[in-house]
Amino acid sequence: MMKITKFPQSCLLIETKEKKILVDPGNLKYKEEYFDIWKQVDVILITHKHPDHCNTEVLEKLNKDITIYSTKEVQEANQNLSIHIVKEDDVIELGDIKIEVVHAIHGYQPLLKGPKEVHENVGYIIDDGQNRLYTTSDTICFRNEYKADILCVPVTGHGLTMSAFEAALYAKEVGAVLTIPIHMDNPAFPPDLDYIKEMFEKYEVEYEILENDETIEVE
């Protein structure tokens, strides 16, 4: 059984095979009560350098025994963090769990010109032998052969990520039996919930919109 807890923006806690994996703990809508949860995880996966995915201030205070995996660009932007650098096609072994580091393409718009622009971005597929959970990072749609049972995908568009239209088609491509929309907490890029529901239902994608701090279990 895989247990999934959604935190704000794109942060997820994946619990399976007696391991706790935290993905993209960011600063948007962060609450102090998260600290006690996050400090108990086994590993942290960060997709890219933006602070809504990498809460540097909190990560610096967490248990130093927690291994943080991310890209060279994230390490360069966070000199005070000890990061195990990974790149596309790497595989992280965590007990009986395999974590595949996969391709991602962060969209661009002029507001990101300069130091905010992302040049290195990855997604992760967490495979516990029963379920494959794929969290895409902030990515636009791209051709791939990835397969997963559970897809966690951004849906707000604005040139930076997929819109609900592409996300629904992407979910069909990867063969997801459950899709969880993420990256919906930035007030500058609000989600259109009606459009999300329209697109996912139109393309017959099974989905679950989780509230922040909500947990679901997948057999």
N, C-alpha and C positions, 0 to 999 in steps of 0.2 A: 504494500500500500504506500502511496506517495501522498504526503500532506503538503498543501500549498497555502501559504499565508501571504496576502497582498498588503504591502505597505504603500505609502504615497508614491506617486509617479510610476517608476518602473521597478521598484524594489519588491523582491520576492524572497520568501524564506521557503526553501524546499527541504522537507524532512523525509528521509527514506533510508532504509538499511542502517538504522541507528546513527546516521550522519545528518548534520544540519549545514545546509549550503545557503549562504546569503548572496543575493544578486543585486547589484546597483543600489547600495544604500546611499540615498541622496539627501539633499538639504531641504527640498520642498516639503512643507507641512510636517517637518520633523518634530517629534514629541519626545520629551525627556524619558518617558517610560520605555521608549524603544531601546535605550542603551542597555538595560538589563537583559533584554532578549538578544540583542545583537552580540553582546560580549560572550555568549555561550555557544556560538556557532563554531564549526570546524574549519570552514574555508569561506572566503569572500571572493566573488567574481565581479570584476568591474569591466564594463564594455568600452567606455571611453571617458574622456577627461572632464566633461561638463559637470558642474557641481550638483545638478539634479540627479546625477548618477553616482557621484563620488563626493560624499560629505567628509572632506579632509579633516576638519576639526574634530569630528567624532571618531573617525578611524584612527587618528593619532592617539586617542585615549583608550582604545579597546585593548584587550588582552594581546600582548605581543606574540603569544603562541599561535594566534590565528593566522593561517597562511592567506595572504592576499595575492590573487592572480590578476594580472591585467597586462596592458600593452606597454611598450617602451615609451610611447608618448605620455601615458598616464604617469609613469615613473618620473619622467622629466618634468612634468607639471607639479609633482608632489615629492620633492626631494626628501621630506621628513618621513615618508612612508617607506617601509621595506616591502617591495613588490617583486614577486616571482614573475618575470616577464614571459608572456606567451604570445604566440602569433597564430595566424590562420593555419589550420590542419594539425596543430598540436593536440595531444590527448593527455588529459590529467587523470591519473589513477587515484581514486579515493576509496580504499577498501574494495568492495564489490561494485563500486560505481565508476563508470567511465564518463568523463566530461570532455566532449569534443569542442574545440575552438573553431568557429566557423566564420565564413565571410559575412561582412555587413558593409553597407554603403550609407554613411550619414549624408543626408541631403544638404544642399547649400542654398543660402540666400544672402543678399548683401549685408543683412544685420550680423552675420557671422564673420564678416571680413576681418582679418587680423588674427589676434591670439585666440579668439573664440572658435575659429574654424577647426574642424576635426579632420585630421589626416590619417589617423589610424583608429579603426573601429572593428570590434568583433562581436559575434553572438556566441551563445553556448548551447549545446545539446547535452542534457543530463540524462544518462541511460542507466537505470538501476536493474536492468535485466527483465523487468516487467513493463515499465513505461519509459518512453522517451519524451522528455520535456524540452522544448526548444524555445528559448527566449532570444528574440532577434536583435536586440538593441534598437536604437533609433536608426532605422534603415528605410530607404526607399525600396521599391520592388526590384528584384533582379532574378535572372534565370538561375536555377539551381536544381540539384537532385536530392536535397535533404528530405528526410522522412522523420515524422514525429507523431506521437499520439496526442500530445498536448502542445498547443502553440500559444505563446504569450507574445503579443504583437501590438505595436503602437498603431493608433487609428486616427490621429489628429491632422495629418497632412501638413499643410502650410509649407510645402517644399522640403521639409526636413525629414518626414517619415511617410509611411504609407497612409493614405486615407482609408476609410472603411471599405471603399470599393476594392482597392488593391489588396487590402488585408484579407477580405473574404476570398478573393481568388487565390491568394497565397496560401491560405488555410487549406483550400481544396488541393492545391499542388502538393503540399507536404503530407496530405492524408490525415490531417488532425481530426480526431473524434471529439475533441473539446478545444475551443479557442477562448482565450482570456484576453480581452482588450486591456492594454496598459497605456501609461504615458498620458494621463488625462487630467493632471492636477495643476498644470501651469495656467494661470488666469489669462496670460497673453495669448494662449492657443487653446481656447475652450473646446471641448468635444461637442459634437452635434449628436446627441443620443438617439434622436429619431432617425437620423441618417444611418447611424451605426446599425440600429435594429433593422432598418429597411434593407440595407445591403446584405447583412448576414442572413436574413430570412430569405431574401431573393435568391441567394446562391446556396441555400439549404446548408448553412454552416451551423453546427451546434456550438453555442457560445454561452458564456456565463460572465456577466459583468459583476465583478466583486467590489464591494465597498472596501475602503481602507480598513485594515485590521481584521478583515474577514478571512476565515480559513475554510478550505474544502478538502475533502479526502477523495482520492482516486484509486480505485482497486487495480 
